[in-house]
Amino acid sequence: MDREELELFGKGLRHATANHTGEALDAALAELGWRDALAADPRAVVPLLFELQGAANATSSALDDVVLAALDTAPTTAVGVVLPSLGRWDAPGRVEGEELAVSGVGSAGLRRRAAAVVVARTGDGHVAAIVETRRLVLREVGGIDPAFGMVEVAAGRVRRRERAPAPSTAWPDALAAGQLAVGHELLGAARQMLWLACDHARERIQFGRPIASFQAVRHRLADTRVAVDAAEAALAAAWDDGSPLTAALAKALAGRGAGAARRHCQQVLAGIGFTSEHPFHRYVRRTLVLDGLLGDARSLTRRLGDDLLGGRRLPAILPL
């Protein structure tokens, strides 16, 4: 995509994410040619869409498309994908003879797909299996963010319609692609929380002056800005590096940045941030769920530390 095409596409995405969510946003993305753009220039369009989606607190099935594309499966409206359960990053399926055991989560759009791709572990690698959605047990997840529309996916023993051995890098690459997308969505939501807190600090008058003039408030906002900028830099470096290690690191930093935004911006917003009338609570809910999707910040950090200790080798320093 050239600069003019990207600007035009971005304008369409801004309108779509600002005015639609769920199935309506999926339809708007299809009309904009999202899947064609994903195939042509993922480095440009994935950050753009997912940051806008995070900022608007909107939902779509775009993450399915990103993961499927990384699995070398053409994204369509007929096929979804099963993701690992919250907090996990291992493949959601397990081969048992000629059948699969499946345990994971899916987007709300999975209910509308005729089939789902399930990456399953075998004794010596992975396979990518296509399973009819009607064979899976889908349970809507309420919890802290019911508006996200996530479904729990389970199946004790289900016969697969098709199966193909996956290259050794297929699941790590698909996981990395998904982590980068979710990391950008966390970044968009964190940045929006910061803007909400900044707006409130400029408008809220206490002791005859805006609370934005108080040093303690400014420190909270500055700490949030540093965390958000660090996550943004890590995500950009992960795209440039292209390795699963840096994608996991960027996802962890995005989760931490969103956590910093939740803590500090809530302090700045004070009581208004707890009310249902103010939009802040929606971002708190959403980022808590997104942090757990494809590995939460704490677990990913622990795993990366264990890998470094086990390998006794430091990775090359990224040009952040």
ABEGO torsion letter per residue (X at the ends): XBAAAAAAAAAAAAAAAAABBEAAAAAAAAAAGAAAAAAABAAAAAAAAAAAAAAAGBBBAAAAAAAAAAAGBBBBAABBBBBBBBGBABBABBBBEABBBBBBBBBAAAAABABBBBBBBBAAEBBBBBBBAAABBBBBBBEABAAAGBBBBBBABBBBABBBBBBAAAAAAAAAAAAAAAAAAAAAAAAAAAAAAAAAAAABBBGGBBAAABAAAAAAAAAAAAAAAAAAAAAAAAAAAGBAAAAAAAAAAAAAAAAAAAAAAAAAAEAAAABAABAAAAAAAAAAAAAABGEBAAAAAAAAAAAAAAAGBBBBBBBX
